[in-house]
Amino acid sequence: MKTGVRRRRANRGKLDIRGCRGLAVSSWSTALLLLAAGTAMAQQKPDSQEQAAGDGRVLVAQADMRTFNLPSLPLAEALTLFGQQAGLQVTFSAAMDRGLQSRAVSGTMTPENALRSLLSGTGVVYRFTDNRTVALSRPGVGLPGDNLLDPVRVSDQRETGKGPVRGYVASRSTAGTKTDTPIIETPQAISVVTRDQMDARGVQTVTEALRYTPGVFTQPFGTDRRYDQVYIRGFVANATGDYRDGLRQPTITFAGFGTEPYGLERIEILKGPSSVLYGQTQPGGIVNRVSKRPTTEWFNEVQAGVGTFGRSQAAFDFGGPIDKEGQFLVRMTGLARQGDHPLFPRLPDDRIYLAPALTWRPSSDTSLTLLATFQKDNTFTFNNYTQTLTGVPANIASILQSTYLGEPKWDRFQRDQVTVGYEFEHRFNDVFTFRQNARYGHIDIDFRQTEGSITTSLARGLLQRNARNWREELTLWVVDSQVQAKFATGGLTHTLLAGFDLQNIQWEQVNRLGPATPISIITPAFGQSFSQGRIVASSKQSIRQYGLYAQDQIKLGEQWVLTLGGRFDWANSDTTNRLTRSRTPKSDSAFSWRAGLTYLSDIGLAPYVSYSESFNPTAGTTAAGAPFEPTRGRQYEVGVKYQPKGFKSFFTASLFHLTQRNALTPDPANVSFNVQTGEIRSRGIELEGVASLGLGLNLIASYTYADVEVMRSNGADRGKRPLFSPRHLASAWLDYTQPEGPFAGFGLGAGVRYVGKTYANTTNTLKNEATTLLDATVHYDLGTAFPGLKNARLAVNFSNLLDKKYIICSTGSCYRTEGRTILGTLTVRW
């Protein structure tokens, strides 16, 4: 039978990725043509720049509109702060600034206009010597014999929406607008988990990183090392809301992308419907993982770790410029891990990860970054058991619910994953910028599982078993092309974005099922061998989505920000059952829009209001054979964000009312089919505070109240609470490092996580009890006591410190979570 994934591999290049090939050629050609044009323009610019420099300006230095908040200060301090906010180097003589006071500057303007206002009345003149440097002088002061101060090199310290964040508090993001925008100006709740947060808590998975985020419920199926299982505001987010660098990472059945958190710079959670920017998604929101990118300064990091469950791992991260001009930047990140599964020591939890990156910047207007990942996972999940075992002796039931009775030599989940992509940007002038982001991805899945059967032999202490094997492949090509225009009309400042994105996904699966050797429940003997069994399912699916979108961020003065956006999507799928030779095509289209208004006060307070929509295609047909319409989501949100001046912190409070329409519910006229009259409502409040309080103190705190209910249904779940929807979530994390004294460099951290009760069935007659879990860390900067170990850090992290066994059940099955885990790491940076 020619239905196996492996047997069809020779033909995959023609059958599965021919659409991807065309997209690849088109997108790469576009990028290379624009790159060539940008390089040619860069080569022509020196003459014009040299001429402009004679007028005291460089054209590029005028281009970016930035927000400045510069109080009146001694001139040297004001110039340092200006350099930080403008992303420029500032040079001046030691004598030039004596006795001078700057003028206060506040508002959104070009760096040159801000500098002109700051220097007004001082007698100081300026000259842009290149695109990144401004030289200051004062006639009659600062004679040629004076020494120039060291340049204020801050261009790499300025936070960007995709770049690193110093500490716990992020102030910018691209997730909510696809432009580099201050979070306080985005009229939707956004949470950012920074690299420093992940390092402090010693996270080993993305779900661990999200544990302290409001509105996010993790591990709905217990400990699962295969995927990042996440619910946001009551709706599943890992199938359609999984993004990396703004591009979708789809999951189809068991073919889903894995993410190594060590390879991430930050994780962004955009809450609420997001289709206006990202196309088909569930209404709860998305999780965007931001990759580490090359940096303009060279660095090195190596890390070694050991922990519970036989874990041992090593990691490295290094990179920087490789030429004198800084045109070429590289970065290489890698990790190797070996250990046992945290629930079943007989099974592995191993990973190899490698992520090379290269940036080419032929000019200040043009950049091309290549990003790739290679990942190999060997793990397993066998953590579920039947919730109710009727007629089974209590001692047998207890063993079944706590003991692994699979087959270690057979059971496995192996994933080979490769992604290769690029981010291209070219700025044509002060107004127009073109960007194109693209990624190719491929996954091979070999998932084997020994399944127990509930039969009469259980009473005799014998478990009948079946052997199942899923072989899956998924190939992805996704491209997002954008044109951004910054301009002013009257008293309005616009950041206009227009884009077109497309996704091409090819997936196929072969599922085999056969009998396995029975095993004694009381005295299990492992090591049995058995065949793969017969093919019981063989399918392939082709999915294509095209989206055209536009967005305008409009500023009226310095305080009002209006965000408007609209998008039209076309989604097509073609599913083939290779056993029955049946084919099911499906086409959907939808328009989504959003609007938001934010008020920026002078004290850092920003109330906002917004409306947003989502859509997501639904597979299947009605009893009459009509294909289902996409589900539709819509949300009203009001909130306030607070970013105190001079205090590194960010606070968010949001109220939301979210509904999903066209949900499936049983057809009253034919219970074997569904109709789309269902509706689910989610409403609540989310509170979040992140702060770096100074003197080595960092804080995260969050609370969520979510009222999720099935509003319309033809089943018994009407008026009930859906699965995986706790009414209350709360968490807090505090980390302190002694800044000076005999214990300088020594630090402690502790966290508490509360997860409210959830229901284990759709009729809400069974429930999972609430639980409270504790985390902790102890760390020490070794260089404070041993100068030879400068930049070396030793840390021990404890997750679930009190070893609380937390079990969550749903629809008849229960899932375990790991107990206490301990991980010790030694990190050296230089």
N, C-alpha and C positions, 0 to 999 in steps of 0.2 A: 504494500500500500504506500503510495507516494505522498504521504501527508506529514511525515516527520520534519521537524525543524531542521535537523542536521542533514537529512537527505535532500532538502530543497536548497541548501546553502549555496550550491553552485549557481543557482538561478536567481539568487536574491538581488544581485546587482542589476538585473533587468526588470525584475518584478516589483521590488520593494522601494528602491531609492532612485528610480529614474526621475521622479518629480523633484527629489532633493537635489539631484545632479544639476538640473536646469536652474534651480534657485541658487545653488552654490556658484555656478558660473556667472549668473547675472549679478549677484551681490558682490562677489569678489571683483568682477570687472568694474562695477560702479565705484567700489572703494579705491581700486588702483588708479582709475582715471582721475578721481578727485585728488588722490594723493599726489599724482604726478602734477596736476594743476597747482596744488598747494606748494609743491616743491619749486615749481617754476616761479610762482609768485614770490616765494621766499627769496629766491635768488635775485629777483628784480628789486627787492625792497631796500637793500642797503643804501642805494643812491638817494631814494626819497627820504629814508630815515636820517641820513647824514644831513640832508638839507633841512629837515625838520629840526634836527638837533641844534642847528644854528639859530633857530627861532626859540630855542629853549624847550622844545617839546619833541616827543616821539609819538607818532600817530597811534601805535598800539597801546601806549600807556593811557590814552584817553578813552579806550573802548568800553571797558566793563563798567556797568553801573553797580555800585556797591553801597551798602548801608554803613554809615559812619556814626559813631557816638564818641566824640572827642571833647572832653571837658577842658576848660582853661587850665593849663599846667605850665610849669617851667618848660621852655622850648625843647630841651633835650628829651624830657619825658614824653612830651606831646608827639615828637617826631618818632620815637620808638613805638608808641601806640598807633600812630598813623601807619607806620610800616607794617605792623601786624594786621591791621584791618584792611590795608590796601594790597597786601601780598607783594611788597616791593622792598628793595634794599635802599637804605638812606645813608648817605655819607656826608660828613661836615667836619670842620676843624674843631679842635678842642676849645678854641677861644671864641668861636663865632656866636655861641648861644648865651654867653655870660650876661646875666641881668635881663634876659628876654622872657616874656610870657606870651604863650600862644592865645589865640582866640578860640572860643568854643565852636565846634562844628558838629552839626547833627542833621541827619537826613540821608536820602539816597541820591547819589551823584557819582560822577566819574572821579577817579583818584586825583586827577589834575585839578578839578574844581575844588575838591576838598583841601588839597594842599594850598591852593591859592587863598582860600578863605582862612586857613590855619595861620598862614604867614602874614596876613594882612596887617599892616602897621608896624611890622618888625624891621623892615628894611632888608630882609633876607630875600635873595633871589634864588631861583632853582633852574636846573637844566637836566633833562632826561638824557643820560649818556647811552642807554640802550633800553630795551623793553622792560627790564627788571630793576634798573638802578636809576636813582635820582641823586644828583649832587647839589648841595646847597652852599651858598657863599654869601658874605655880607661885605659890601664894598667898604674898603678901608680896614677890615677886620679879617683875620685869617690869612696872613701873608704867606707867600710861597714857602717860607721856612717852617710854618706851623705843621704839626703832625695831624693827619686825618685820623679820626676815630675809626675803630673797626666798623665795617658795614653792619647794619642791623639786618641780619640774615633771618628773615622770618617767613619767606615764601613757602617753605615746606611745613611750617607750623600752622598755617591757616587751615582751618577745618573745611573740608569740602563734603558734598553729599555722598561721595563714594570713598573718601579717604579715611585714614586712621583718626581715632579720637583719643586725646590724652585724658585718661581718667574715666569716670563713669558717665559723664554728662555729654550727650550729643546735642548739637544745636542746629545741624543741617541734615537734610536727607533728600534723596531723589525719589523715594518710593511713592510719595503722595502726589507728585506732579510730573515726574520724569525730567524735571529741571532741578538744578542745584538751588534749593529753596530753604530758607530758615524754617524749622519745624513750627515755630510760633506763627508763621504766616500761612500754614496749611490748614484749611478748615475741616479737618478730619483727625481723629485720634491716631497717633503714631507712637509706637514704643521702639526704642533702639537698645539692643544689647551690645555693648561695646566689647572690644577685645580685652580691655582691662577687667571688665566684669567676668568674662569667661575664664580668664586666667586666675582671678581671685577665687572663684568657686570651683575651679578644676573640672570644668564640664567636659564630658567625653562624648556627648551626643547633642544634637540640636534641641531635642525635647528637654534635656537637662538645662540647656541655656534659657529656655522659655519658661521655666518653672516659677519665676518671680515676676512674670508679666501679667497685668490685669486683663481679664476677658479671655484668657487662654487656658484651656483644659488639656493637659498632656496625658499620655499613657492610658487612653481609653481601653486598650486591650492588654494592659499590663506591660511587663518588660518585653519589648520587641526590638531586637538589635537590627532588624532589616530596614525599617522605615522610621520616619519622623511622624508619628501619629499625633495629630493636632486638631483640636476643635476651637473655633473662635466665635464667641457670642452665640454658642449653641449649634454651630454648623461645621461640618467637617471641612478641613482646609488642605489636607495633604494630597488629594487627588487633583484638584484644579487650582489650588492656591499655593503650590510649591514653585518658587521662583529663585533663580540665581542670577545676579547681576542684571535684574530687570527682565529676564527671559524665562519663559515657562519651562519647568521640568515635569512632564506628565507622568502619571502612574496609571497603568492599565493592568488589572488583576494583580499579579505578583511582580510585574515588570515596572519597578520604580527606581528612581535615582537615589543613591545614598550620598550623604554629605559628611565629610570629615570636618569637624569644627575647628581643628587646628589650622585648616586652610582658609579660614574666614577672617575678615577684618572687622565685620559687624554683622548683626542680624536685625532686620527691620520688620516690624509687624504693622501693617496698615489695616485698620479695622473698619468693617463695613463694606458695602458693595463697591467694587472697584473695576467694573467692566468698561467704564469710559476710557480707561487707559490700557487695560490688560485683556479685554475680550471676555471669553467665557470663564466665569468663576462662580463659586458658591457665594452667597451674600455675606457670610461672616467676615471675610477678609482674606489677605494673602500674607505669606511669610517670604521675605526677600533676603536671600543670603548674599552677602557682598564679599567677593574674593579678595585675597591679598594681592596687591599690585606692586610693580617695581617702584622704588623710591629714589629720590635724587641724591641721597647720601648713603654711603656704603655701611652695611651693618652685618653682623653675624649672630646667630643664636643656635645653640644645641641644647637638647633636653633629654634626660633619661628618667624613666619612671618605673616603679614597681607598686603592686597593690594586691588586694584580695582577689580571690578566684584565679590565682596563678598568673596574674597579669604582669607582663613586662613589656615595655615599649621604649622606643627611641625616636626622636624627632629632630629635624634641623630646619632652619629658615635663614637664608642669606641672600644678599643682593645689593644693587646700587649701580652707579654709572660705570661703563666699561671704556669710555673714551674721554679725552680731556674736555671736549665741548659739551658733554652731557647730553648728546643726541640719543645715545643708546643706553637704556637701562634694563637690567635683568633682575630676575628673582627666581629662586628655587626653594620650594617648600616640600618637605617629605616627612612621612611617618611610617613606622613599622610596629605592629602590635601583635602579641601572642598571649593567649590566655584561655580560660575556660568560660563557658556560658555562666552568667551569675545565678541561674536557677538550676542548671544541671551540669555538674562538673564533668560528666562523660562527653560533653559536646563542646566544640571550640568556639571561640570568639576572636578571630584573627583578621587583621587588615594590613594591606600595603597601600600606601597613598603617595603619589608624586604629582606636583603641580609646578611646571615651569611657566615663566611669564617673561615677555619681552616687550619693551616700549621703544618706539622710534619717534623722535621729535625733530624732524628736519627744520622746523622753524617754530616760533612761539605761537603760530596760528594753526599748526597741523600736528596731529599725533596719531599714531597707530599702536595699539596694544594687543598683543597676542596672548591668549590665556588658554591653557590646556590642563586637563586632569587625567590621571590614570589611577584607577582604584580597583583592588581585588579584595573581596570579602568572602570569608568562610565562617559562617555562623549558623544559628538555628533558632527556631522558636517552637517550643512544645509546652506551652505554659497554660493551656486551657484544659478544663475538665468539665464533665456534665454536672450541672448544679444539683439536680435531683435524681437519685438512683433508687427508683421504686423496686422493692422486693429484693434488694441486695443487702446481705448482712452488714452490720455497721462496721466490723473490722475490715471487710473487703472494700467497702465504700471509702473508708479513711485512707487506705493504701492507694486506691485509684486516684484520689484527690491530692495526693502529696508525693507520688513516686513516679519517676520516669520509667515507662514500660515500652519504649520504642526500641529501635535497633541502632546503636551508635555507628556501626559500619555502613548503614544505609542512610540514616537521617542526615540531612545537610541542607543548607541554603548557601549556594555559591553564586556570586555576582561578579562578572567582569564588566567594568564600566570605563568608557573613554569619552571625553569631551574635548573638542577643539573649537575655539572661537576667536573673535576679534572685536575690538571697540575702536572705531575710527571717528575722528573729529577734525573738521576744518572750519576755521572762521574766515569768511570772505572779507568782512569789513566790520565796522562798529555795530552793524545791524544784524547781519545774517550769519548763522552758524549751521553747518550740516553735521549730523551724527548718524552713524549706522553701527548697530550692534548685531552680531550674528553668532550662532553656535550650532555645531554638529555634535550629536551625541549618539552613542550606541551602547546597549546593555544586552548581555547574555545572562540568563537565569537558569540555574539547575537546582530545582527545589524538590527534595525527596522527604517523604514523611510516612512513618508507620502509624496507622490509625487503629485504635481499638474499637471493637464492636460490642454493643450492649446485647448480650445473649444470655440464655439460661445457664451457660457454662460458668458464668461469674460466680454463682452460688457454690460451685465446686473449686473456686480459686483458680480458674483458667480463663485467660483473656484471649478471645479470638481477634486476629489482626489482619489488616489489609495493608498493602504497600502501594503508595501513590507517588507518581513522578510527574512534575510539571516542567516542561522545557519551554522557555519563552525568549523571544528576542524583540527588542524595541529599537527603532532607528528614528532619530529626530533631527529636523533642520528647522531653525526658527530665525527670522530676520526682522529687525525693527529699524526702520529708517525715519529720521526726523529732520525737520527744518525749523530752526528757532529764529525768531526776529525780535529784537529789542528796539523799541522806538517810543516816541511820545506824540500824543495828539492833544494839543491844548494843555490842560492841567493834568492829563492822565498819562501814566507811564505803563507801557505794555510789555509783557513777555509772552509772545504768541508762539505756540507750538503746533505744528501740523505734522502728522505722521501716518505711516502705512506699515503694518506688520503682517507677517504671515507665518503659519506653522504647517509643517508637513510631518505627520507621524505615521510610521509603518510598524505594525505589531502583528506577531503571530505566536500561536501557542499549540502545543501538543500535550495532552493529558493522558497518562497511562494508569491503569488500576489493575491490581492482581492480588491474589491471596498471599498472606505471609504466615510464617510458622507461629502457632499459638505460643503463649508464654505463661509460665506460672506466676501468679500474683504474689504468692507468699515467698517463693524462692526463685526469683527470675534468673534465667541463664541466657546471657546475651551471646552474640556471635553467630546467629543463624543467617543463612544466605537464601535468597529467593530471587526470582526473575522480575523483570520490570512490569510484566503484565501486558494486557491488551490496550489498544488506543480506545479511549471512551469519548474523547473530544479532540477536535482539531479545527482551529479557526485562524483566520487572519483578518486584519482590519486596517483600512486606510482612512486617515483623518486629515482634512485640510481646513484651515481657518484663515480668513483674510479680514483685516480690520482697517478702517480708515477713520482717523480721529483728529480732533482739533481742540485746543485749549488756550484760553487767554487769562493770564494773571494781570489784573488791572489795578494799579495803585493810584488813588486819588490823594494827592498830598503825601504826607508822611504817616497817616494813621489808618486809612481805609484800604483794604485789599479785597477785591472782588475776583473770585475764581469761577470761570464758566468753562464747561467742556461738553462735547458731544462725540458720539462714535456710532458707526454702522458696521456690523459684522455679518459675514457670510460663513457658515460652517457646514461642511459636507463630510459625510462618512460613508464608507462602503464596507460592510461586514460579510464575510464568506464563511459558511460552514462547510469544511472540506469533506466531512463524512456524508452529509446529505446533498452536497453540491448545490446548496441554496445560497442565494445572495440577497442582502438587505441593504439597499441604498437609502440614504436619508440626507435631507437638506434643510437647513434652518437659516434664518436671518433675523436680525434684531437691531433696534436702535436703543442706545442708552445715553443718559445725560446726567450731569450733576451741576450744582451751583453752590457756592459758599461765599460767605461774607465774614471778614475778620476786621476787628478794630484794634489797632496797636496803640496802647496808651503810653504816656511818657514814663511810667513807672514799671514797665515790663509786663503789664497785665494785658491779655488779649482774648476777650470774649469772641466767640464765633458761632455761626449757625450754618448748617449745610443740608443739602438733599443729594442723594446719590442712588444709582440703580445698578442692577446686575442681571445677567442672564446666563443660563447654563442648559445646553441641549440635554434632552431626556430620551433614552433608548426605549424602544417598544412601540406597540400599537394598541388601539382600543379594540373592543370586540368587533367593531365594524371594519377593522383593518386600517383605520386612519392613524398616521404617525402622531406621536405625542408632540405637543408644542414645548419649547424650552420653558423651564421654570424661570420665574421673574422675581427679583428681589428689589425692594426699595427701602430706603432708610431716611429718617429725619434725625438729625443730631444737633444738639446745642452743647456748648461747653465753654470752658475758659482755660487758657494756658498762661502760665506765669513764669517768667524768666527774670528774676531780680537783677538789677544793675549791680555789678561788682561782686556778685555772689554766684559761684559756679553751681548752679542748680537748675532744675526744670520740674515744674509741677503741672499736671493736667487733671481736669475734672470734666467728664463728659456724660451726658444723658442721651440715650439713643432709643429709638423705636423702629424696629426692623421687622419686615414681613416678607415671607416667601410665598408666592402664589403659584398655581399650576402644579402643586405637589400631588403625587400619586396617592390614590385611595381606592379601596375595592369598589367595583362596579356593582350597584345594588341589583341590577338585572342579570348579571353574570359574574359570580364571585371568582371565576377563573381569570378574569381580566380586571384592569384598573381603569379609572377615569381620572381626569385632572381637575378635580374640584377641591382638593385639599389646600389648606393654608396653615402656615406656622408663623407664630409671632414671637419675637424676642425683644424685650425692652428692659432697660436697667440703667445702672450707673457704674462708672469706672473711675477710680481715683488712683493716681500714680505720682510718686515723688522720687526724684533721683538727685542726689547732692554729693558734692565733694566739699566737706565742711571745713577744710583746712586742718593743719596740724596732724595730717595722716589719717583723717576720719572720712569714710565714704559710706553712703547710706542708699538703700533701695527700699521702698515701701509701696504696697499696692492693696487695693480692695475692689472686689467686684460683687455687685448684686445684679443677678440676671433672672428675669421672670420669663421663661420660655414655655410656650403652650401651643398645643395643636388646636387651632381655632375652628377648622372645618375638616371633617372627615366622615366617611361612611362606615368607619370601623369603631371598635371599642376604645380607641385611643383619643377620641374627641374630648377636648377639655383636659387632657392629661399632659404630663411633662415628657418630652422626648428623652431618649437615652442620652447619656453623657452630657447632661446639662445641670451641673450643681447650681443651686440658688446663690450660694456664697462661696467666694474664693478670697483668701487673704494671705499675704506674705510680707516678710520684712527681712532685710539682710543688713548687717552692720559690720564693717571691717575697720580695724584701727592698727596703724603702724607707729611705733614710738619714734618721733623725729630726732630726739637728741637725748643725751644723758647716758648712763651706763647700759641701758637696754635699747639704745638706738638701733633701728633696723629690725627689731622684734615686733611681730604683729599677731593679732588674733582676729578671727571673724566668726560670726554665728548668724544663722538664719532659721526662720520658722515658716513653715508652709501649712496652711489650713485648707482642706478640700471638703466642701460640704457634701451632704448626702446626695446620691443620685439614685435613680430607679433602675431596676434590673429587668423590667419588662415594660411593654408599651402601655399596659393597663394600670401601671403604678401600684400593683399589689405586692411586689417584692422590691426591696431597696438595698442599696449599699450604704453602709454606715459612713458617717463623716470621719475624717482622720486628720491628725496633726503630726507632721514630720519635722525633724530637726536636722540641720546641717551645720558644719563647723569647719574651720581651717586654722592652722598654725603655720606661720611662715617667718623666715629670718633672712635678711640680707647679709650674707656672709662677709662682704667687704668691709662692713663697719668694724668687725673684730679682727679680720685677717686681710690686711691691705693687698696681699697677693691674690685674693679671691674677689677683687672688685667686680661688680656686675654679676655676681653669682647669687642665686636665690634658692633657698631650700623651702619646700612647702609640703604640708601633709593635709589632705582634704578628706573630710568625712561626710558622706551622704547617707541620710537616714541614720543619724547617729545612734538612736536608741534601738535600732534593729527591729523596727515595727513591720510586721508582715501585713501588707495591705493587699486586699483582694477585691477585684471589681468584677461583677457578673452582669451579663446582658443576654437576653433571649435564650436562656437555657444553658449557657456556657459561662464558666468563671475563669478569670485570668489572674495570674500571680504577678507581683512586683518584687524586685530584688530587696533583700534586707540591707544591712549596713555594708557599705563599701568604703574602702580606705585606699587612697592613692597618694604615694609619696613621689615628688618630682624634684629634680635638681636641674635648674636652668642657668645657663651661662650666656651672657650677651657681651659683645664687644664690637 
